[in-house]
Amino acid sequence: MQETVLILGARGRFGLATARAFADAGWQVLAHKRPGAPVPAQAQGDARLRWLDADVHDTTALVRMAREQAGVSGVAVVVHALNPAYTNTAWKAQALPLTDAALALCRALRATLMLPGNIYNFGAAMPALLAEDTPQAAQTVKGRIRIGMEEQIRRSGVRSVVIRAGDYFGSGSGTWFDQVIVKDIARGVFTYPGALDVPTAWAYLPDLARTFVALAHKREQLPAFAVLHFAGYRITARQWLEVLTPLARAQGWITADAVLRYKRLPWAFIRLAAFVVSKWAALAEMRYLWDTPHALDNHRLIRLLGAEPHTALATASAAALQDLGLLTPQAQTARA
């Protein structure tokens, strides 16, 4: 029997990538969006996604809609892909209530909750390799809230899986990759928040989305509350330059013998602006992530799945630029 997944926040970058991955795997996909919000342009015409317009806090209405669409099989999995705006104020006000709403839906639907986690929990003193049982000592607002969210889920009694990953790229816009790193790549400029040789964790969204699907199939083999790490890539700015430079040459953004110009993000200016721009204050608080080498240990995930979905970095980078509308087909074909 075909299983059904409900994606909360399916209009977002992660939500839509995950909705597509579940649909590709043959699941019936219920894609939640807030009332009146448009279907994303890239999802229009995709008949595999059944859109539900509802306030996520209106459990009764959303459960009714989900049951009507799912039929006798019911909803097996709920993916919590909702995020507040990036400011600390929004996170303080909304993050825990959104998690409460997701848990309420899972209780009513008797579904497993799946949540994308991140590395905020570990804090600036984190070791270079992060395992699921690495002590969590967050000092930032978002880090403490992330710890609270996972504890809230653990105590709920709802069967749940948290999949922790690094910074996202691919499947559209809205992260450091497109908003900073490749923002000026067409002018031959590569802007990076950290130094050239500090390795950090990255996740190509289509790979992470496929991992969610694979773990959904294995959910009954997991404990009632499980945390797993998705390794993705452990790469430096220098490695990003090595991958992106051939693409820039093929596109004609730089000459055949040139390299992308490395530019450091102006953190001093951001710190000054943080006094008046709340989003920049939240960004400045997370600067330590770019100065602290880190990677995610995925041994538990590998033991369960056999292998982690993984796209070669050059291929993933080209696809990410294509998703942003930056690459011509010729340049994509010409990548090294």
Buried (B, 14 or more C-beta within 10 A) or exposed (E): EEBBBBBBBBBBBBBBBBBBBBBBBEBBBBBBBEEEEEBBEEBEEBEBBBBBBBEBEEBEBBBBBBBEBBEEEEBBBBBBBBBBEBBBBBBBEBBBEBBBBBBBBBBBBEBBBBBBBBBBBBBBEBEEBBEBEBEBBBEBBBBBBBBBBBEBBBEBEBBBBBBBBBBBBBBBEBBBBBEBBBBBBBEBBBBBBBEEEBBBBBBBBBBBBBBBBBBBBBBEEBEEBBBBBBBBBBBBBBBBBBBBBBBBBBBEBBEEEEBBEBEEBEBEEBBEBBEEBBBBBBBBBBBBBBEBBBBBBBEBBBEBBEEBBBBEBBEBBBBBBBBBEBBEEEBBEBBE
